[in-house]
Amino acid sequence: MDQLSALACQAVGACTLPPHITLYSEPLDGEHDTSQKQVVDRLQQLADCRKPVQLWPSTIEATRIYTQSLVLRFNASARTELLPWFSQLRQRSASEFGYRLDPHLSLLYCKDTLERRQELAQRLPLPEGPLLFERISAVTHPLTISGPADIAAFITIHTCSLA
């Protein structure tokens, strides 16, 4: 996936994050007082009962949304596969932030035109086999993500390997 992101970035001025799928999102130390320690504990509980997961890519698409400038979408079974993970994280959360599970992998973040992004999506090769995800992480980031400075502000709090 790093190679696919690098290939995409060669064609446009863009920034990236390490390949990831967002399973859940909620504010930290906000009105519901969710601490980083609680998040790390929930992450470890999830990792302790989950195995690495394989997801099958279905398409590469461009959107107008900055955080989904160019994304790798997975087949329908990805949502079914990840829904128990999402539910476990949400059940242990003190807040309901309204995050909806949408399994995709952002290849890059850019401000190019939609047409330019679509052209790039058509040129990139779709991975032929499943992608294996062997770890989960918790990160902090700005509430609104609209540019490279916001992407640079992502900080990994904790990472767990899946056994």
N, C-alpha and C positions, 0 to 999 in steps of 0.2 A: 504494500500500500504506500509506503514511503516513496517508492519509485514512481508510482502513478501520480502522486501529489507533486513530485519534483518535475515530472514531465508536463503536467498541467501548468505549473508555475513558470516554466521556461517561456511559455507563450504570452503570458500576461504579467503585469505588475501585481503580485498578490502575496498574501501571507498565509501561513498554515499553522496548524497545531498537530501534535502527534495523532496518528489515526485513532479515532475513538467513536463510540456510539453513546449518546447521552441517554441514560436509563431513567434519571429522575433529577428534578431541580427544585430547590427550595432556598429561601433566604436563611442565612446564619445570623445568630445573635440579634434577631429582629423581634417582632412583637410576640412570637411564641418561644423565644429564648432557646433556639436550637444552637447548641455549642458545637465547636469542632470536635470535641471529644465524643459527643453523642453521634455525630456523623461517622467518625472513624469506627466506633463500636458497631454501628449498624452495617457499615461496609464489611467489617470483619465477620459479622454474623452471616451476611450474605455469602461471602467468599467461602466460609466454612462448610456450607451446605450445597455449593454449586461446583460443577465441573466446567472445563473450557467448553466453549460453544462454537460450532461451525455455522456460518451463515452464507447463503448462496447469493451472489450478486445477480441483479436482474437488469439494471440499466444505469447509465450515467446521464444525469439531467442537470440543466441550468435553471435557476429561478431568479426572480427579482430580489429576493431576500438576501441581505448581505451575509448572514450566517449560514445560508444555504446557496451560496454563489454557484458552486459546482459540487454536486453530491452523487455518491454511489448509493443507489437504492437496492434493497434486498428483496427477495421474493416474499410472498405472503406468509410463508412459514416462519419468517424472522420475528414477526410480531407475536405469533403464537408461542414461539420459543422463549421470547424475552418477557412476555406478559407476567409470568410468575415472579420474575426478578423485580420488575417494576412494582407489582402489587406488594411484595415483601417490603420494599423500601418505603412505599407510601403508607402501609399499615403502621410502620414503626415511626412515622413522622408525626410531630405535634401539629403541623400545619397542612392545609390543603392549598397548595400554590396554584393549582390548575394546570400543571404540566401534563401534556398528552404524549404518550409514547408514540414515537415516529422513528422507527429504526432506519437510520441512514448514516453514512460516513461522509463528512464534509472533506472534500479533496483540497479545496482552497477557499479563501475569502478574498473577494476583490470588488472593485467599484466599476469595472468595465461594463459596457452596455450588455443588455440581455442577449442581443444578437451575437455579440462577440463570445459570450459565455456558451451560447448554444452551438456555435461553430466549433468551439473547443471540445464540447461534450461529444460531438459527432466524431471528432478525430481521435479521441482517446480509446485505447483498447479496453474492453471489458475483461476483468479477470476470468479465466476459464473455469476455475474450480472454486470450492468454498474457501472462505476466509476464516481462520481460527483466531478466536479471542481468548487469551489465556490469563488475563488479569483485569481487575477493576480498580478504579481510582476515584477519589473525591477531589474536587478542585474548587477553588474560589475564583470568581470573575465578576466584572462589573455587571450590574443589573441590565443595562442596555449595551449591546455590542454593535457598534456601527463603524468601526475603523481599526486600523492596525494597532493603535495605542491600546484599545480595549482587548485585542487579541494578545498583545504582549503582557497584559496585566493578569492573565490566567496563571494561577499558582496551584501546583499539586500539593494537597494536604497529606494524602496517604495513598499508597497503592498496595493491593493484596493480590497474590497469585491465586489462581483457581486450581484446585487439585484434581 
